[in-house]
Amino acid sequence: MWCTVYVLYRKGKRIPADVAKANPRTGWLHMRSKEPHTGMPESRAFLLPEKGASTHFPILELDCCHLRAIDGGGIRLTGFDPRHPSSWTLNHQSWWIIPGEQP
């Protein structure tokens, strides 16, 4: 689905709403299980530059995520920023997603 994404956290800390709204990202939202074809319950989300683009170079990426509808409109996707393999630090992350049509 083509959408506009507003990132709500930076390094695990909530950013002000005006800062989040000032930095939208647009792209194709793609979700799949963490390990494709295995049925792993943890999902990964990718914001890709176009439909069918490789998930190796996403605009944004989110681990262990889940979706929820927002009463005021849109979708909230909550999870964790991907961590470096040598780090144990997990940073909470949420995206506010507004579905739209690709320009």
ZATOR-120308 format. One record per residue: residue in three letters; x, y, z of N, C-alpha, C in turn. Coordinates in steps of 0.2 Angstrom, whole numbers, plus 2048, in hexadecimal, padded with zeros to 3 digits. Each point is the difference from the previous one (the first is absolute). Example, Ala and Ser with C-alpha at 12.3 -4.5 7.8 and 13.67 -1.06 7.14 Angstrom:
2
<site><resn>ALA</resn><n_xx>842</n_xx><n_yy>7E4</n_yy><n_zz>827</n_zz><ca_xx>7FC</ca_xx><ca_yy>806</ca_yy><ca_zz>800</ca_zz><c_xx>804</c_xx><c_yy>806</c_yy><c_zz>800</c_zz></site>
<site><resn>SER</resn><n_xx>7FE</n_xx><n_yy>805</n_yy><n_zz>7FC</n_zz><ca_xx>804</ca_xx><ca_yy>806</ca_yy><ca_zz>801</ca_zz><c_xx>7FC</c_xx><c_yy>805</c_yy><c_zz>803</c_zz></site>
END
This chain:
103
<site><resn>MET</resn><n_xx>804</n_xx><n_yy>7FA</n_yy><n_zz>800</n_zz><ca_xx>7FC</ca_xx><ca_yy>806</ca_yy><ca_zz>800</ca_zz><c_xx>804</c_xx><c_yy>806</c_yy><c_zz>800</c_zz></site>
<site><resn>TRP</resn><n_xx>7FF</n_xx><n_yy>805</n_yy><n_zz>7FC</n_zz><ca_xx>804</ca_xx><ca_yy>806</ca_yy><ca_zz>7FF</ca_zz><c_xx>7FD</c_xx><c_yy>804</c_yy><c_zz>806</c_zz></site>
<site><resn>CYS</resn><n_xx>805</n_xx><n_yy>804</n_yy><n_zz>804</n_zz><ca_xx>7FE</ca_xx><ca_yy>804</ca_yy><ca_zz>806</ca_zz><c_xx>805</c_xx><c_yy>805</c_yy><c_zz>802</c_zz></site>
<site><resn>THR</resn><n_xx>7FE</n_xx><n_yy>804</n_yy><n_zz>804</n_zz><ca_xx>804</ca_xx><ca_yy>805</ca_yy><ca_zz>803</ca_zz><c_xx>802</c_xx><c_yy>7FE</c_yy><c_zz>807</c_zz></site>
<site><resn>VAL</resn><n_xx>806</n_xx><n_yy>800</n_yy><n_zz>802</n_zz><ca_xx>802</ca_xx><ca_yy>7FD</ca_yy><ca_zz>807</ca_zz><c_xx>803</c_xx><c_yy>806</c_yy><c_zz>804</c_zz></site>
<site><resn>TYR</resn><n_xx>7FE</n_xx><n_yy>801</n_yy><n_zz>806</n_zz><ca_xx>802</ca_xx><ca_yy>804</ca_yy><ca_zz>805</ca_zz><c_xx>804</c_xx><c_yy>7FC</c_yy><c_zz>806</c_zz></site>
<site><resn>VAL</resn><n_xx>806</n_xx><n_yy>801</n_yy><n_zz>800</n_zz><ca_xx>804</ca_xx><ca_yy>7FC</ca_yy><ca_zz>806</ca_zz><c_xx>7FF</c_xx><c_yy>804</c_yy><c_zz>806</c_zz></site>
<site><resn>LEU</resn><n_xx>7FE</n_xx><n_yy>7FC</n_yy><n_zz>805</n_zz><ca_xx>7FE</ca_xx><ca_yy>804</ca_yy><ca_zz>807</ca_zz><c_xx>805</c_xx><c_yy>7FF</c_yy><c_zz>805</c_zz></site>
<site><resn>TYR</resn><n_xx>806</n_xx><n_yy>7FC</n_yy><n_zz>7FF</n_zz><ca_xx>805</ca_xx><ca_yy>800</ca_yy><ca_zz>805</ca_zz><c_xx>807</c_xx><c_yy>800</c_yy><c_zz>7FD</c_zz></site>
<site><resn>ARG</resn><n_xx>805</n_xx><n_yy>803</n_yy><n_zz>804</n_zz><ca_xx>806</ca_xx><ca_yy>800</ca_yy><ca_zz>7FE</ca_zz><c_xx>805</c_xx><c_yy>7FD</c_yy><c_zz>806</c_zz></site>
<site><resn>LYS</resn><n_xx>803</n_xx><n_yy>7FB</n_yy><n_zz>7FE</n_zz><ca_xx>805</ca_xx><ca_yy>7FD</ca_yy><ca_zz>805</ca_zz><c_xx>7FB</c_xx><c_yy>7FE</c_yy><c_zz>806</c_zz></site>
<site><resn>GLY</resn><n_xx>7FA</n_xx><n_yy>7FE</n_yy><n_zz>7FF</n_zz><ca_xx>7FC</ca_xx><ca_yy>7FD</ca_yy><ca_zz>806</ca_zz><c_xx>7FC</c_xx><c_yy>806</c_yy><c_zz>803</c_zz></site>
<site><resn>LYS</resn><n_xx>801</n_xx><n_yy>806</n_yy><n_zz>7FF</n_zz><ca_xx>7FD</ca_xx><ca_yy>806</ca_yy><ca_zz>803</ca_zz><c_xx>7FB</c_xx><c_yy>803</c_yy><c_zz>7FC</c_zz></site>
<site><resn>ARG</resn><n_xx>7FA</n_xx><n_yy>801</n_yy><n_zz>802</n_zz><ca_xx>7FB</ca_xx><ca_yy>803</ca_yy><ca_zz>7FC</ca_zz><c_xx>802</c_xx><c_yy>807</c_yy><c_zz>7FE</c_zz></site>
<site><resn>ILE</resn><n_xx>7FE</n_xx><n_yy>802</n_yy><n_zz>7FA</n_zz><ca_xx>802</ca_xx><ca_yy>806</ca_yy><ca_zz>7FD</ca_zz><c_xx>7FA</c_xx><c_yy>805</c_yy><c_zz>800</c_zz></site>
<site><resn>PRO</resn><n_xx>800</n_xx><n_yy>806</n_yy><n_zz>800</n_zz><ca_xx>7FA</ca_xx><ca_yy>804</ca_yy><ca_zz>800</ca_zz><c_xx>7FC</c_xx><c_yy>800</c_yy><c_zz>7FA</c_zz></site>
<site><resn>ALA</resn><n_xx>7FA</n_xx><n_yy>800</n_yy><n_zz>800</n_zz><ca_xx>7FB</ca_xx><ca_yy>7FF</ca_yy><ca_zz>7FB</ca_zz><c_xx>802</c_xx><c_yy>805</c_yy><c_zz>7FA</c_zz></site>
<site><resn>ASP</resn><n_xx>802</n_xx><n_yy>806</n_yy><n_zz>801</n_zz><ca_xx>801</ca_xx><ca_yy>805</ca_yy><ca_zz>7FB</ca_zz><c_xx>807</c_xx><c_yy>7FE</c_yy><c_zz>7FC</c_zz></site>
<site><resn>VAL</resn><n_xx>805</n_xx><n_yy>7FD</n_yy><n_zz>803</n_zz><ca_xx>806</ca_xx><ca_yy>7FD</ca_yy><ca_zz>7FD</ca_zz><c_xx>7FE</c_xx><c_yy>7FA</c_yy><c_zz>7FC</c_zz></site>
<site><resn>ALA</resn><n_xx>7FC</n_xx><n_yy>7FB</n_yy><n_zz>803</n_zz><ca_xx>7FE</ca_xx><ca_yy>7FA</ca_yy><ca_zz>7FC</ca_zz><c_xx>7FC</c_xx><c_yy>802</c_yy><c_zz>7FA</c_zz></site>
<site><resn>LYS</resn><n_xx>7FB</n_xx><n_yy>805</n_yy><n_zz>800</n_zz><ca_xx>7FC</ca_xx><ca_yy>802</ca_yy><ca_zz>7FA</ca_zz><c_xx>805</c_xx><c_yy>804</c_yy><c_zz>7FB</c_zz></site>
<site><resn>ALA</resn><n_xx>805</n_xx><n_yy>803</n_yy><n_zz>802</n_zz><ca_xx>804</ca_xx><ca_yy>804</ca_yy><ca_zz>7FC</ca_zz><c_xx>805</c_xx><c_yy>7FB</c_yy><c_zz>7FB</c_zz></site>
<site><resn>ASN</resn><n_xx>800</n_xx><n_yy>7FA</n_yy><n_zz>802</n_zz><ca_xx>805</ca_xx><ca_yy>7FB</ca_yy><ca_zz>7FD</ca_zz><c_xx>7FC</c_xx><c_yy>7FA</c_yy><c_zz>7FD</c_zz></site>
<site><resn>PRO</resn><n_xx>7FC</n_xx><n_yy>801</n_yy><n_zz>7FC</n_zz><ca_xx>7FC</ca_xx><ca_yy>7FA</ca_yy><ca_zz>7FD</ca_zz><c_xx>804</c_xx><c_yy>7FC</c_yy><c_zz>7FB</c_zz></site>
<site><resn>ARG</resn><n_xx>7FF</n_xx><n_yy>7F9</n_yy><n_zz>800</n_zz><ca_xx>804</ca_xx><ca_yy>7FC</ca_yy><ca_zz>7FB</ca_zz><c_xx>7FA</c_xx><c_yy>7FD</c_yy><c_zz>7FC</c_zz></site>
<site><resn>THR</resn><n_xx>801</n_xx><n_yy>7FF</n_yy><n_zz>7F9</n_zz><ca_xx>7FB</ca_xx><ca_yy>7FD</ca_yy><ca_zz>7FC</ca_zz><c_xx>803</c_xx><c_yy>7FA</c_yy><c_zz>7FD</c_zz></site>
<site><resn>GLY</resn><n_xx>7FC</n_xx><n_yy>7FB</n_yy><n_zz>7FF</n_zz><ca_xx>802</ca_xx><ca_yy>7FA</ca_yy><ca_zz>7FD</ca_zz><c_xx>7FB</c_xx><c_yy>7FA</c_yy><c_zz>800</c_zz></site>
<site><resn>TRP</resn><n_xx>802</n_xx><n_yy>7FA</n_yy><n_zz>7FE</n_zz><ca_xx>7FC</ca_xx><ca_yy>7FA</ca_yy><ca_zz>800</ca_zz><c_xx>801</c_xx><c_yy>7FC</c_yy><c_zz>806</c_zz></site>
<site><resn>LEU</resn><n_xx>7FB</n_xx><n_yy>800</n_yy><n_zz>804</n_zz><ca_xx>800</ca_xx><ca_yy>7FC</ca_yy><ca_zz>807</ca_zz><c_xx>800</c_xx><c_yy>7F8</c_yy><c_zz>7FE</c_zz></site>
<site><resn>HIS</resn><n_xx>805</n_xx><n_yy>7FD</n_yy><n_zz>803</n_zz><ca_xx>800</ca_xx><ca_yy>7F8</ca_yy><ca_zz>7FF</ca_zz><c_xx>801</c_xx><c_yy>7FD</c_yy><c_zz>806</c_zz></site>
<site><resn>MET</resn><n_xx>7FC</n_xx><n_yy>7FB</n_yy><n_zz>802</n_zz><ca_xx>801</ca_xx><ca_yy>7FD</ca_yy><ca_zz>806</ca_zz><c_xx>800</c_xx><c_yy>7F8</c_yy><c_zz>7FF</c_zz></site>
<site><resn>ARG</resn><n_xx>804</n_xx><n_yy>7FD</n_yy><n_zz>804</n_zz><ca_xx>801</ca_xx><ca_yy>7F8</ca_yy><ca_zz>7FF</ca_zz><c_xx>802</c_xx><c_yy>7FD</c_yy><c_zz>807</c_zz></site>
<site><resn>SER</resn><n_xx>800</n_xx><n_yy>7FA</n_yy><n_zz>800</n_zz><ca_xx>803</ca_xx><ca_yy>7FD</ca_yy><ca_zz>806</ca_zz><c_xx>807</c_xx><c_yy>801</c_yy><c_zz>800</c_zz></site>
<site><resn>LYS</resn><n_xx>803</n_xx><n_yy>7FF</n_yy><n_zz>806</n_zz><ca_xx>807</ca_xx><ca_yy>802</ca_yy><ca_zz>801</ca_zz><c_xx>804</c_xx><c_yy>7FB</c_yy><c_zz>7FC</c_zz></site>
<site><resn>GLU</resn><n_xx>7FF</n_xx><n_yy>7FA</n_yy><n_zz>800</n_zz><ca_xx>803</ca_xx><ca_yy>7FB</ca_yy><ca_zz>7FC</ca_zz><c_xx>7FB</c_xx><c_yy>7FD</c_yy><c_zz>7FB</c_zz></site>
<site><resn>PRO</resn><n_xx>800</n_xx><n_yy>803</n_yy><n_zz>7F9</n_zz><ca_xx>7FC</ca_xx><ca_yy>7FE</ca_yy><ca_zz>7FB</ca_zz><c_xx>7FF</c_xx><c_yy>7F8</c_yy><c_zz>800</c_zz></site>
<site><resn>HIS</resn><n_xx>7F9</n_xx><n_yy>7FE</n_yy><n_zz>7FE</n_zz><ca_xx>7FF</ca_xx><ca_yy>7F9</ca_yy><ca_zz>7FF</ca_zz><c_xx>800</c_xx><c_yy>7FC</c_yy><c_zz>806</c_zz></site>
<site><resn>THR</resn><n_xx>801</n_xx><n_yy>803</n_yy><n_zz>806</n_zz><ca_xx>801</ca_xx><ca_yy>7FB</ca_yy><ca_zz>806</ca_zz><c_xx>7FA</c_xx><c_yy>801</c_yy><c_zz>805</c_zz></site>
<site><resn>GLY</resn><n_xx>7FC</n_xx><n_yy>806</n_yy><n_zz>7FF</n_zz><ca_xx>7FA</ca_xx><ca_yy>801</ca_yy><ca_zz>804</ca_zz><c_xx>802</c_xx><c_yy>803</c_yy><c_zz>807</c_zz></site>
<site><resn>MET</resn><n_xx>806</n_xx><n_yy>803</n_yy><n_zz>800</n_zz><ca_xx>802</ca_xx><ca_yy>803</ca_yy><ca_zz>806</ca_zz><c_xx>7FB</c_xx><c_yy>806</c_yy><c_zz>802</c_zz></site>
<site><resn>PRO</resn><n_xx>7FE</n_xx><n_yy>800</n_yy><n_zz>806</n_zz><ca_xx>7FB</ca_xx><ca_yy>805</ca_yy><ca_zz>802</ca_zz><c_xx>802</c_xx><c_yy>807</c_yy><c_zz>800</c_zz></site>
<site><resn>GLU</resn><n_xx>807</n_xx><n_yy>801</n_yy><n_zz>801</n_zz><ca_xx>802</ca_xx><ca_yy>807</ca_yy><ca_zz>800</ca_zz><c_xx>800</c_xx><c_yy>803</c_yy><c_zz>7F9</c_zz></site>
<site><resn>SER</resn><n_xx>7FD</n_xx><n_yy>806</n_yy><n_zz>7FF</n_zz><ca_xx>800</ca_xx><ca_yy>803</ca_yy><ca_zz>7F9</ca_zz><c_xx>806</c_xx><c_yy>805</c_yy><c_zz>800</c_zz></site>
<site><resn>ARG</resn><n_xx>802</n_xx><n_yy>801</n_yy><n_zz>7F9</n_zz><ca_xx>804</ca_xx><ca_yy>806</ca_yy><ca_zz>7FF</ca_zz><c_xx>7FC</c_xx><c_yy>804</c_yy><c_zz>7FB</c_zz></site>
<site><resn>ALA</resn><n_xx>802</n_xx><n_yy>807</n_yy><n_zz>800</n_zz><ca_xx>7FD</ca_xx><ca_yy>804</ca_yy><ca_zz>7FB</ca_zz><c_xx>805</c_xx><c_yy>804</c_yy><c_zz>7FD</c_zz></site>
<site><resn>PHE</resn><n_xx>7FF</n_xx><n_yy>802</n_yy><n_zz>7FA</n_zz><ca_xx>805</ca_xx><ca_yy>803</ca_yy><ca_zz>7FC</ca_zz><c_xx>7FC</c_xx><c_yy>806</c_yy><c_zz>7FC</c_zz></site>
<site><resn>LEU</resn><n_xx>803</n_xx><n_yy>806</n_yy><n_zz>800</n_zz><ca_xx>7FD</ca_xx><ca_yy>805</ca_yy><ca_zz>7FB</ca_zz><c_xx>805</c_xx><c_yy>800</c_yy><c_zz>7FA</c_zz></site>
<site><resn>LEU</resn><n_xx>7FD</n_xx><n_yy>7FE</n_yy><n_zz>7FB</n_zz><ca_xx>804</ca_xx><ca_yy>7FF</ca_yy><ca_zz>7FA</ca_zz><c_xx>7FF</c_xx><c_yy>806</c_yy><c_zz>7FB</c_zz></site>
<site><resn>PRO</resn><n_xx>805</n_xx><n_yy>802</n_yy><n_zz>7FC</n_zz><ca_xx>7FF</ca_xx><ca_yy>805</ca_yy><ca_zz>7FB</ca_zz><c_xx>7FB</c_xx><c_yy>7FF</c_yy><c_zz>7FB</c_zz></site>
<site><resn>GLU</resn><n_xx>7FE</n_xx><n_yy>7FA</n_yy><n_zz>7FE</n_zz><ca_xx>7FB</ca_xx><ca_yy>7FE</ca_yy><ca_zz>7FB</ca_zz><c_xx>7FE</c_xx><c_yy>7F9</c_yy><c_zz>801</c_zz></site>
<site><resn>LYS</resn><n_xx>7FA</n_xx><n_yy>7FE</n_yy><n_zz>7FE</n_zz><ca_xx>7FD</ca_xx><ca_yy>7F9</ca_yy><ca_zz>800</ca_zz><c_xx>805</c_xx><c_yy>7FB</c_yy><c_zz>7FD</c_zz></site>
<site><resn>GLY</resn><n_xx>802</n_xx><n_yy>7FB</n_yy><n_zz>804</n_zz><ca_xx>804</ca_xx><ca_yy>7FB</ca_yy><ca_zz>7FE</ca_zz><c_xx>807</c_xx><c_yy>801</c_yy><c_zz>800</c_zz></site>
<site><resn>ALA</resn><n_xx>802</n_xx><n_yy>806</n_yy><n_zz>803</n_zz><ca_xx>807</ca_xx><ca_yy>801</ca_yy><ca_zz>801</ca_zz><c_xx>803</c_xx><c_yy>7FB</c_yy><c_zz>806</c_zz></site>
<site><resn>SER</resn><n_xx>807</n_xx><n_yy>800</n_yy><n_zz>7FF</n_zz><ca_xx>803</ca_xx><ca_yy>7FB</ca_yy><ca_zz>805</ca_zz><c_xx>800</c_xx><c_yy>803</c_yy><c_zz>807</c_zz></site>
<site><resn>THR</resn><n_xx>7FF</n_xx><n_yy>7FB</n_yy><n_zz>805</n_zz><ca_xx>800</ca_xx><ca_yy>802</ca_yy><ca_zz>807</ca_zz><c_xx>807</c_xx><c_yy>800</c_yy><c_zz>803</c_zz></site>
<site><resn>HIS</resn><n_xx>805</n_xx><n_yy>800</n_yy><n_zz>7FC</n_zz><ca_xx>807</ca_xx><ca_yy>800</ca_yy><ca_zz>802</ca_zz><c_xx>802</c_xx><c_yy>808</c_yy><c_zz>801</c_zz></site>
<site><resn>PHE</resn><n_xx>7FC</n_xx><n_yy>804</n_yy><n_zz>7FD</n_zz><ca_xx>802</ca_xx><ca_yy>807</ca_yy><ca_zz>800</ca_zz><c_xx>7F9</c_xx><c_yy>804</c_yy><c_zz>801</c_zz></site>
<site><resn>PRO</resn><n_xx>7FD</n_xx><n_yy>800</n_yy><n_zz>806</n_zz><ca_xx>7FA</ca_xx><ca_yy>803</ca_yy><ca_zz>801</ca_zz><c_xx>801</c_xx><c_yy>807</c_yy><c_zz>802</c_zz></site>
<site><resn>ILE</resn><n_xx>7FB</n_xx><n_yy>804</n_yy><n_zz>7FF</n_zz><ca_xx>800</ca_xx><ca_yy>807</ca_yy><ca_zz>803</ca_zz><c_xx>800</c_xx><c_yy>800</c_yy><c_zz>807</c_zz></site>
<site><resn>LEU</resn><n_xx>7FB</n_xx><n_yy>7FC</n_yy><n_zz>803</n_zz><ca_xx>7FF</ca_xx><ca_yy>7FF</ca_yy><ca_zz>807</ca_zz><c_xx>7FF</c_xx><c_yy>7F8</c_yy><c_zz>801</c_zz></site>
<site><resn>GLU</resn><n_xx>802</n_xx><n_yy>7FE</n_yy><n_zz>806</n_zz><ca_xx>7FF</ca_xx><ca_yy>7F9</ca_yy><ca_zz>802</ca_zz><c_xx>7FE</c_xx><c_yy>800</c_yy><c_zz>808</c_zz></site>
<site><resn>LEU</resn><n_xx>7FC</n_xx><n_yy>7FB</n_yy><n_zz>801</n_zz><ca_xx>7FD</ca_xx><ca_yy>7FF</ca_yy><ca_zz>807</ca_zz><c_xx>800</c_xx><c_yy>7F8</c_yy><c_zz>801</c_zz></site>
<site><resn>ASP</resn><n_xx>802</n_xx><n_yy>7FE</n_yy><n_zz>806</n_zz><ca_xx>800</ca_xx><ca_yy>7F9</ca_yy><ca_zz>802</ca_zz><c_xx>7FB</c_xx><c_yy>7FF</c_yy><c_zz>805</c_zz></site>
<site><resn>CYS</resn><n_xx>7FE</n_xx><n_yy>7FA</n_yy><n_zz>801</n_zz><ca_xx>7FB</ca_xx><ca_yy>7FD</ca_yy><ca_zz>805</ca_zz><c_xx>7FA</c_xx><c_yy>805</c_yy><c_zz>800</c_zz></site>
<site><resn>CYS</resn><n_xx>7FD</n_xx><n_yy>802</n_yy><n_zz>7FB</n_zz><ca_xx>7FB</ca_xx><ca_yy>805</ca_yy><ca_zz>800</ca_zz><c_xx>7F8</c_xx><c_yy>7FD</c_yy><c_zz>7FF</c_zz></site>
<site><resn>HIS</resn><n_xx>7FC</n_xx><n_yy>804</n_yy><n_zz>802</n_zz><ca_xx>7F9</ca_xx><ca_yy>7FF</ca_yy><ca_zz>800</ca_zz><c_xx>7FC</c_xx><c_yy>806</c_yy><c_zz>7FE</c_zz></site>
<site><resn>LEU</resn><n_xx>7FA</n_xx><n_yy>7FF</n_yy><n_zz>7FC</n_zz><ca_xx>7FC</ca_xx><ca_yy>806</ca_yy><ca_zz>7FE</ca_zz><c_xx>7FA</c_xx><c_yy>801</c_yy><c_zz>804</c_zz></site>
<site><resn>ARG</resn><n_xx>7FE</n_xx><n_yy>806</n_yy><n_zz>800</n_zz><ca_xx>7FA</ca_xx><ca_yy>801</ca_yy><ca_zz>804</ca_zz><c_xx>7FD</c_xx><c_yy>807</c_yy><c_zz>7FC</c_zz></site>
<site><resn>ALA</resn><n_xx>7F9</n_xx><n_yy>800</n_yy><n_zz>800</n_zz><ca_xx>7FD</ca_xx><ca_yy>805</ca_yy><ca_zz>7FD</ca_zz><c_xx>7FF</c_xx><c_yy>806</c_yy><c_zz>805</c_zz></site>
<site><resn>ILE</resn><n_xx>801</n_xx><n_yy>806</n_yy><n_zz>7FD</n_zz><ca_xx>7FF</ca_xx><ca_yy>806</ca_yy><ca_zz>805</ca_zz><c_xx>7FA</c_xx><c_yy>803</c_yy><c_zz>7FF</c_zz></site>
<site><resn>ASP</resn><n_xx>7FC</n_xx><n_yy>802</n_yy><n_zz>805</n_zz><ca_xx>7FA</ca_xx><ca_yy>803</ca_yy><ca_zz>800</ca_zz><c_xx>7FF</c_xx><c_yy>806</c_yy><c_zz>7FC</c_zz></site>
<site><resn>GLY</resn><n_xx>806</n_xx><n_yy>805</n_yy><n_zz>800</n_zz><ca_xx>800</ca_xx><ca_yy>806</ca_yy><ca_zz>7FC</ca_zz><c_xx>802</c_xx><c_yy>7FF</c_yy><c_zz>7F9</c_zz></site>
<site><resn>GLY</resn><n_xx>801</n_xx><n_yy>7FA</n_yy><n_zz>7FE</n_zz><ca_xx>802</ca_xx><ca_yy>7FF</ca_yy><ca_zz>7F9</ca_zz><c_xx>807</c_xx><c_yy>7FD</c_yy><c_zz>7FF</c_zz></site>
<site><resn>GLY</resn><n_xx>801</n_xx><n_yy>7FB</n_yy><n_zz>7FC</n_zz><ca_xx>806</ca_xx><ca_yy>7FE</ca_yy><ca_zz>7FF</ca_zz><c_xx>801</c_xx><c_yy>7F9</c_yy><c_zz>804</c_zz></site>
<site><resn>ILE</resn><n_xx>807</n_xx><n_yy>7FE</n_yy><n_zz>800</n_zz><ca_xx>802</ca_xx><ca_yy>7FA</ca_yy><ca_zz>803</ca_zz><c_xx>806</c_xx><c_yy>801</c_yy><c_zz>804</c_zz></site>
<site><resn>ARG</resn><n_xx>800</n_xx><n_yy>7FD</n_yy><n_zz>806</n_zz><ca_xx>807</ca_xx><ca_yy>800</ca_yy><ca_zz>804</ca_zz><c_xx>803</c_xx><c_yy>7F9</c_yy><c_zz>7FF</c_zz></site>
<site><resn>LEU</resn><n_xx>806</n_xx><n_yy>801</n_yy><n_zz>7FF</n_zz><ca_xx>805</ca_xx><ca_yy>7FA</ca_yy><ca_zz>7FF</ca_zz><c_xx>805</c_xx><c_yy>800</c_yy><c_zz>806</c_zz></site>
<site><resn>THR</resn><n_xx>800</n_xx><n_yy>7FC</n_yy><n_zz>805</n_zz><ca_xx>804</ca_xx><ca_yy>800</ca_yy><ca_zz>805</ca_zz><c_xx>805</c_xx><c_yy>7FA</c_yy><c_zz>801</c_zz></site>
<site><resn>GLY</resn><n_xx>806</n_xx><n_yy>801</n_yy><n_zz>801</n_zz><ca_xx>805</ca_xx><ca_yy>7FB</ca_yy><ca_zz>801</ca_zz><c_xx>807</c_xx><c_yy>803</c_yy><c_zz>802</c_zz></site>
<site><resn>PHE</resn><n_xx>805</n_xx><n_yy>7FE</n_yy><n_zz>7FD</n_zz><ca_xx>807</ca_xx><ca_yy>802</ca_yy><ca_zz>802</ca_zz><c_xx>804</c_xx><c_yy>801</c_yy><c_zz>7FA</c_zz></site>
<site><resn>ASP</resn><n_xx>804</n_xx><n_yy>805</n_yy><n_zz>801</n_zz><ca_xx>805</ca_xx><ca_yy>802</ca_yy><ca_zz>7FB</ca_zz><c_xx>805</c_xx><c_yy>7FA</c_yy><c_zz>7FF</c_zz></site>
<site><resn>PRO</resn><n_xx>802</n_xx><n_yy>7FE</n_yy><n_zz>7FA</n_zz><ca_xx>805</ca_xx><ca_yy>7FA</ca_yy><ca_zz>7FF</ca_zz><c_xx>806</c_xx><c_yy>802</c_yy><c_zz>804</c_zz></site>
<site><resn>ARG</resn><n_xx>803</n_xx><n_yy>7FB</n_yy><n_zz>803</n_zz><ca_xx>806</ca_xx><ca_yy>801</ca_yy><ca_zz>804</ca_zz><c_xx>806</c_xx><c_yy>7FD</c_yy><c_zz>7FC</c_zz></site>
<site><resn>HIS</resn><n_xx>805</n_xx><n_yy>803</n_yy><n_zz>802</n_zz><ca_xx>807</ca_xx><ca_yy>7FD</ca_yy><ca_zz>7FD</ca_zz><c_xx>801</c_xx><c_yy>7F9</c_yy><c_zz>803</c_zz></site>
<site><resn>PRO</resn><n_xx>803</n_xx><n_yy>7FC</n_yy><n_zz>7FC</n_zz><ca_xx>801</ca_xx><ca_yy>7F9</ca_yy><ca_zz>803</ca_zz><c_xx>804</c_xx><c_yy>800</c_yy><c_zz>806</c_zz></site>
<site><resn>SER</resn><n_xx>804</n_xx><n_yy>805</n_yy><n_zz>801</n_zz><ca_xx>805</ca_xx><ca_yy>7FF</ca_yy><ca_zz>806</ca_zz><c_xx>7FD</c_xx><c_yy>804</c_yy><c_zz>806</c_zz></site>
<site><resn>SER</resn><n_xx>7FA</n_xx><n_yy>803</n_yy><n_zz>7FF</n_zz><ca_xx>7FD</ca_xx><ca_yy>804</ca_yy><ca_zz>805</ca_zz><c_xx>7FA</c_xx><c_yy>7FC</c_yy><c_zz>803</c_zz></site>
<site><resn>TRP</resn><n_xx>7FF</n_xx><n_yy>801</n_yy><n_zz>807</n_zz><ca_xx>7FA</ca_xx><ca_yy>7FD</ca_yy><ca_zz>803</ca_zz><c_xx>7FB</c_xx><c_yy>805</c_yy><c_zz>802</c_zz></site>
<site><resn>THR</resn><n_xx>801</n_xx><n_yy>807</n_yy><n_zz>7FD</n_zz><ca_xx>7FB</ca_xx><ca_yy>805</ca_yy><ca_zz>802</ca_zz><c_xx>7FA</c_xx><c_yy>800</c_yy><c_zz>7FB</c_zz></site>
<site><resn>LEU</resn><n_xx>7FA</n_xx><n_yy>800</n_yy><n_zz>803</n_zz><ca_xx>7FA</ca_xx><ca_yy>800</ca_yy><ca_zz>7FC</ca_zz><c_xx>7FD</c_xx><c_yy>807</c_yy><c_zz>801</c_zz></site>
<site><resn>ASN</resn><n_xx>7FF</n_xx><n_yy>803</n_yy><n_zz>7FA</n_zz><ca_xx>7FD</ca_xx><ca_yy>807</ca_yy><ca_zz>801</ca_zz><c_xx>7F8</c_xx><c_yy>7FF</c_yy><c_zz>7FD</c_zz></site>
<site><resn>HIS</resn><n_xx>7FC</n_xx><n_yy>802</n_yy><n_zz>805</n_zz><ca_xx>7F9</ca_xx><ca_yy>800</ca_yy><ca_zz>7FE</ca_zz><c_xx>7FF</c_xx><c_yy>805</c_yy><c_zz>7FA</c_zz></site>
<site><resn>GLN</resn><n_xx>7FB</n_xx><n_yy>7FE</n_yy><n_zz>7FB</n_zz><ca_xx>7FE</ca_xx><ca_yy>804</ca_yy><ca_zz>7FB</ca_zz><c_xx>7F9</c_xx><c_yy>800</c_yy><c_zz>7FE</c_zz></site>
<site><resn>SER</resn><n_xx>7FD</n_xx><n_yy>805</n_yy><n_zz>7FE</n_zz><ca_xx>7F9</ca_xx><ca_yy>800</ca_yy><ca_zz>7FD</ca_zz><c_xx>800</c_xx><c_yy>804</c_yy><c_zz>7FA</c_zz></site>
<site><resn>TRP</resn><n_xx>7FC</n_xx><n_yy>7FE</n_yy><n_zz>7FB</n_zz><ca_xx>7FF</ca_xx><ca_yy>804</ca_yy><ca_zz>7FA</ca_zz><c_xx>7F8</c_xx><c_yy>802</c_yy><c_zz>800</c_zz></site>
<site><resn>TRP</resn><n_xx>7FF</n_xx><n_yy>806</n_yy><n_zz>7FE</n_zz><ca_xx>7F9</ca_xx><ca_yy>802</ca_yy><ca_zz>7FE</ca_zz><c_xx>7FF</c_xx><c_yy>7FF</c_yy><c_zz>7F9</c_zz></site>
<site><resn>ILE</resn><n_xx>7FC</n_xx><n_yy>7FC</n_yy><n_zz>7FD</n_zz><ca_xx>7FF</ca_xx><ca_yy>7FF</ca_yy><ca_zz>7F9</ca_zz><c_xx>7FA</c_xx><c_yy>803</c_yy><c_zz>7FD</c_zz></site>
<site><resn>ILE</resn><n_xx>800</n_xx><n_yy>804</n_yy><n_zz>7FB</n_zz><ca_xx>7FA</ca_xx><ca_yy>802</ca_yy><ca_zz>7FC</ca_zz><c_xx>800</c_xx><c_yy>7FD</c_yy><c_zz>7F9</c_zz></site>
<site><resn>PRO</resn><n_xx>7FC</n_xx><n_yy>7FB</n_yy><n_zz>7FF</n_zz><ca_xx>800</ca_xx><ca_yy>7FD</ca_yy><ca_zz>7F9</ca_zz><c_xx>7FE</c_xx><c_yy>805</c_yy><c_zz>7FB</c_zz></site>
<site><resn>GLY</resn><n_xx>802</n_xx><n_yy>800</n_yy><n_zz>7FA</n_zz><ca_xx>7FF</ca_xx><ca_yy>804</ca_yy><ca_zz>7FB</ca_zz><c_xx>801</c_xx><c_yy>7FD</c_yy><c_zz>7F9</c_zz></site>
<site><resn>GLU</resn><n_xx>800</n_xx><n_yy>804</n_yy><n_zz>7FB</n_zz><ca_xx>801</ca_xx><ca_yy>7FE</ca_yy><ca_zz>7F9</ca_zz><c_xx>807</c_xx><c_yy>802</c_yy><c_zz>7FE</c_zz></site>
<site><resn>GLN</resn><n_xx>803</n_xx><n_yy>7FB</n_yy><n_zz>7FC</n_zz><ca_xx>807</ca_xx><ca_yy>802</ca_yy><ca_zz>7FE</ca_zz><c_xx>7FF</c_xx><c_yy>805</c_yy><c_zz>7FB</c_zz></site>
<site><resn>PRO</resn><n_xx>804</n_xx><n_yy>806</n_yy><n_zz>800</n_zz><ca_xx>800</ca_xx><ca_yy>805</ca_yy><ca_zz>7FB</ca_zz><c_xx>802</c_xx><c_yy>7FE</c_yy><c_zz>7F9</c_zz></site>
END
